[in-house]
Amino acid sequence: MTQKHLSDNSPIIISDSELDELQEFLLSDASPEGAMMLDTLDGFLTALIIGPVIVPPSAWLPLVWDMSGEGNEPEFESPEQERRIMELLMKMMNSLVMLLMKYPDHYEPFPASFTYESDAARDPLIKLWATGFMIGVSYNEADWEPLFSDETASVVLSAIGMLGVRPGDPVPISTKKFRELWERVPDCVLALNEFWRPFRLGEIARAKGMALATEVDRIGRNEPCPCGSGKKYKKCCGR
């Protein structure tokens, strides 16, 4: 398979060689058996980025190493190797953030970023991507609740969910339906991104408000009020 884009020379955008380096580590014996592959990781990070809340790396990294949630971790050869792999993971995350937030018209999920010998060769990777996406949704399932209550938005999400690996599913979808759903995935991702945008902006505003409140708490009661009124804090906003 060959990659179709990500040729940006920006130091922020992860390169093809860096993706290969990260994939090599994820597939190596140093990574736990349940570690994500790149396609799964791309779907997982996409769901976290476009979702309703901002999730810190310390919260989602354990699932990258072990999707079972049992907490297995990689065995790094050295602190330098650990720093390098963390750097690549953050670079992949930041590349997705830039693509989805600044250049959404150019967005493609990972399996669509490559050309393959055949559609049949790509289909298993689509399943991995969709599975990773739904893991990202499940991680914050309670926060995604407003979407489940929205009929239109929930249908958009279900289109992605139908593509994932679903153990024990007695009625798998047809190959034709599978590929039709896959063609809709970029639009589905962008639609979900727009659905959650007001929620994320609200969270950012709340975080800034909390920071401001913390700063105000440090102001002495007899000091000038930070609002610029010229009054003492205790006789102005401090009341």
C-alpha positions as CSV (number, residue, x, y, z in Angstrom):
1,M,0.0,0.0,0.0
2,T,1.1,3.6,-0.6
3,Q,0.1,6.7,1.1
4,K,-1.8,9.4,-0.9
5,H,-1.1,12.5,1.2
6,L,0.4,13.7,4.5
7,S,3.2,15.2,2.4
8,D,3.2,18.4,4.4
9,N,6.8,19.3,5.5
10,S,5.6,21.1,8.6
11,P,7.3,19.9,11.8
12,I,3.8,19.7,13.3
13,I,2.6,17.1,10.8
14,I,3.7,13.5,11.3
15,S,5.7,12.2,8.4
16,D,5.3,8.8,6.6
17,S,8.6,7.6,8.0
18,E,7.5,8.6,11.6
19,L,4.2,6.7,11.1
20,D,6.2,3.7,10.0
21,E,8.4,4.0,13.0
22,L,5.4,4.2,15.4
23,Q,3.7,1.2,13.7
24,E,6.8,-0.8,13.9
25,F,6.9,-0.3,17.7
26,L,3.2,-1.0,18.1
27,L,3.6,-4.3,16.3
28,S,6.9,-5.3,18.1
29,D,7.3,-7.6,21.0
30,A,7.9,-4.6,23.2
31,S,4.2,-3.7,23.0
32,P,1.5,-5.7,24.8
33,E,-0.6,-8.1,22.8
34,G,-3.6,-5.8,23.1
35,A,-1.8,-2.7,21.8
36,M,-3.6,-0.7,19.0
37,M,-2.4,-0.7,15.4
38,L,-2.1,2.6,13.6
39,D,-5.6,2.3,12.0
40,T,-7.2,1.5,15.3
41,L,-5.2,4.4,16.9
42,D,-6.3,6.8,14.2
43,G,-10.0,6.0,14.8
44,F,-9.5,6.2,18.6
45,L,-7.8,9.5,18.6
46,T,-10.3,10.9,16.1
47,A,-13.2,10.1,18.4
48,L,-11.4,11.7,21.4
49,I,-10.6,14.9,19.4
50,I,-14.1,15.5,18.0
51,G,-15.9,14.4,21.2
52,P,-17.6,16.6,23.8
53,V,-14.7,16.8,26.3
54,I,-10.9,17.3,26.2
55,V,-9.2,14.1,27.3
56,P,-5.6,14.4,28.6
57,P,-3.0,11.9,27.2
58,S,-2.5,10.4,30.7
59,A,-6.1,9.2,30.5
60,W,-6.2,7.7,27.0
61,L,-2.6,6.3,26.7
62,P,-3.4,3.1,28.8
63,L,-5.9,2.1,26.2
64,V,-3.4,2.6,23.4
65,W,-1.2,0.0,25.0
66,D,-3.9,-2.4,26.0
67,M,-7.4,-2.2,24.5
68,S,-8.6,-4.8,27.0
69,G,-8.2,-2.3,29.8
70,E,-6.1,-4.6,31.9
71,G,-3.3,-2.1,32.2
72,N,-0.5,-3.9,30.3
73,E,2.3,-1.6,29.4
74,P,5.1,-1.6,26.8
75,E,8.7,-2.5,27.7
76,F,10.9,0.3,26.5
77,E,14.5,-0.4,25.8
78,S,15.6,2.9,27.3
79,P,14.2,6.3,28.5
80,E,15.2,7.7,25.1
81,Q,13.0,5.2,23.3
82,E,10.1,5.9,25.6
83,R,10.5,9.7,24.9
84,R,10.6,9.0,21.2
85,I,7.5,6.9,21.1
86,M,5.6,9.4,23.3
87,E,6.8,12.1,20.9
88,L,5.4,10.2,17.9
89,L,2.1,9.6,19.6
90,M,1.6,13.2,20.5
91,K,2.7,14.2,16.9
92,M,0.0,11.9,15.5
93,M,-2.6,13.4,17.8
94,N,-1.6,17.0,17.0
95,S,-1.6,16.2,13.3
96,L,-5.2,15.0,13.6
97,V,-6.2,18.0,15.6
98,M,-4.8,20.4,13.0
99,L,-6.5,18.5,10.2
100,L,-9.9,18.3,11.9
101,M,-10.0,21.8,13.4
102,K,-8.2,23.8,10.7
103,Y,-8.4,21.9,7.5
104,P,-11.6,19.7,7.8
105,D,-12.1,19.8,4.0
106,H,-8.9,17.7,3.6
107,Y,-9.8,15.2,6.3
108,E,-9.6,11.5,5.5
109,P,-9.6,8.6,8.0
110,F,-6.4,6.6,8.0
111,P,-7.4,3.7,5.7
112,A,-8.6,6.2,3.1
113,S,-5.1,7.9,3.2
114,F,-3.5,5.0,1.3
115,T,-4.0,3.1,-1.9
116,Y,-4.3,-0.7,-1.8
117,E,-4.0,-3.6,-4.1
118,S,-7.8,-4.1,-3.7
119,D,-10.8,-3.1,-1.6
120,A,-10.7,-6.5,0.0
121,A,-7.2,-5.7,1.3
122,R,-8.4,-2.5,2.9
123,D,-11.6,-3.8,4.4
124,P,-10.0,-5.3,7.6
125,L,-8.2,-2.0,8.3
126,I,-11.5,-0.2,8.0
127,K,-12.9,-2.5,10.7
128,L,-9.9,-1.7,12.9
129,W,-10.4,2.1,12.4
130,A,-14.1,1.9,13.2
131,T,-13.4,-0.3,16.2
132,G,-10.9,2.3,17.5
133,F,-13.4,5.1,17.0
134,M,-16.1,3.3,19.0
135,I,-13.5,2.6,21.8
136,G,-13.0,6.3,21.9
137,V,-16.7,6.9,22.2
138,S,-17.1,4.2,24.9
139,Y,-14.3,5.7,26.9
140,N,-16.4,8.9,27.4
141,E,-19.8,7.2,26.9
142,A,-21.5,9.3,29.7
143,D,-20.3,12.5,28.0
144,W,-21.6,11.4,24.7
145,E,-25.1,10.9,26.1
146,P,-26.6,14.1,24.5
147,L,-25.8,12.6,21.1
148,F,-27.5,9.3,21.8
149,S,-30.7,11.4,22.5
150,D,-30.4,13.2,19.2
151,E,-32.0,11.0,16.5
152,T,-30.1,12.5,13.6
153,A,-26.7,12.5,15.3
154,S,-27.1,9.0,16.7
155,V,-27.8,7.7,13.2
156,V,-24.6,9.3,12.0
157,L,-22.7,7.5,14.8
158,S,-24.3,4.2,14.1
159,A,-23.0,4.3,10.5
160,I,-19.5,4.2,11.9
161,G,-20.4,1.6,14.6
162,M,-21.7,-0.8,11.9
163,L,-18.2,-0.9,10.3
164,G,-16.4,-2.0,13.5
165,V,-15.5,-5.5,14.7
166,R,-18.6,-6.8,16.4
167,P,-17.9,-10.2,18.1
168,G,-20.9,-12.5,17.9
169,D,-22.9,-10.4,15.4
170,P,-25.2,-13.0,13.9
171,V,-26.1,-10.8,10.8
172,P,-22.9,-9.2,9.4
173,I,-23.6,-6.4,6.8
174,S,-23.0,-7.1,3.1
175,T,-19.8,-6.2,1.5
176,K,-21.7,-3.7,-0.7
177,K,-23.3,-2.0,2.4
178,F,-20.0,-2.0,4.2
179,R,-18.2,-0.1,1.5
180,E,-21.1,2.3,1.0
181,L,-21.0,3.1,4.7
182,W,-17.2,3.6,4.5
183,E,-17.6,6.2,1.8
184,R,-19.8,8.2,4.2
185,V,-17.3,8.1,7.1
186,P,-15.5,11.4,6.4
187,D,-18.8,13.3,6.3
188,C,-20.0,11.5,9.5
189,V,-16.8,12.5,11.3
190,L,-17.1,16.1,10.3
191,A,-20.8,16.1,11.2
192,L,-20.0,14.7,14.7
193,N,-17.3,17.3,15.1
194,E,-19.8,20.1,14.4
195,F,-22.3,18.5,16.8
196,W,-19.9,18.6,19.7
197,R,-18.2,21.9,18.9
198,P,-20.5,24.0,21.2
199,F,-19.9,21.5,24.0
200,R,-16.1,21.7,23.7
201,L,-16.2,25.5,23.5
202,G,-18.3,25.5,26.7
203,E,-15.8,23.3,28.4
204,I,-13.0,25.6,27.4
205,A,-14.9,28.7,28.6
206,R,-15.6,27.0,32.0
207,A,-11.9,26.1,32.3
208,K,-11.0,29.7,31.7
209,G,-13.6,30.9,34.2
210,M,-12.2,28.6,36.8
211,A,-8.7,29.9,36.2
212,L,-9.9,33.5,36.4
213,A,-11.8,32.7,39.7
214,T,-8.6,31.2,41.1
215,E,-6.7,34.3,40.1
216,V,-9.3,36.6,41.7
217,D,-9.1,34.5,44.9
218,R,-5.6,35.7,45.3
219,I,-6.6,39.4,45.3
220,G,-6.6,41.1,48.8
221,R,-9.8,42.6,50.0
222,N,-8.3,46.1,50.2
223,E,-6.5,46.0,46.8
224,P,-7.9,47.8,43.8
225,C,-10.6,45.8,42.0
226,P,-9.4,44.1,38.8
227,C,-12.5,45.3,36.9
228,G,-10.9,48.8,36.8
229,S,-13.6,50.6,38.7
230,G,-11.1,52.3,41.0
231,K,-12.8,50.9,44.1
232,K,-11.4,48.5,46.6
233,Y,-12.0,44.9,45.7
234,K,-14.1,44.3,48.9
235,K,-16.5,47.2,47.9
236,C,-16.8,46.2,44.2
237,C,-16.7,42.7,42.7
238,G,-15.6,41.2,46.0
239,R,-19.0,41.9,47.4
